[in-house]
Amino acid sequence: MAEVGTKKRWMPIVLGLSLAVNLAVIAAVSGAALRHKNYDKGRQHVDKGGAIYMRALPHETRREIFGKLRENKRNIGINPAEMLDILKHVPFDVDAATRVLNAQNDAGLQRVQAVTGAWLTEITEMSVKERDAYAGRLQELLEQREERRKEKAASRK
């Protein structure tokens, strides 16, 4: 009876971690598939979420920002080998796995904050005229996004 109670305590944690890893793999594969999908030549790819703000920036500005971020990327990395070691260890160390997952979440948040800060710096340094042009490009991208949503909805009917 004691074994059954012990299994029930850690089993939801293991299942939760398994689900998190599976979702991460699905997200990575889906992201790669969408990134390399052949879009219609006449259409421009429109990013979702906050990425659309970066997409509306001039190409050279985006290159500059992402170049700077690549330089800092090494300092905000994750080590998948660490999780691999934890997964292979018997007995499974839930606390160690949780620490690695939390570190990965923190690293992701740091990357988002770095991009957000770089974007805000660019916008702050723009003149009124440049910001107006940027707003126009952003408006075009938003309209393209809405048009694409309507087309998808119509094709499903």
Disulfide bonds with the S-S distance in Angstrom:
none
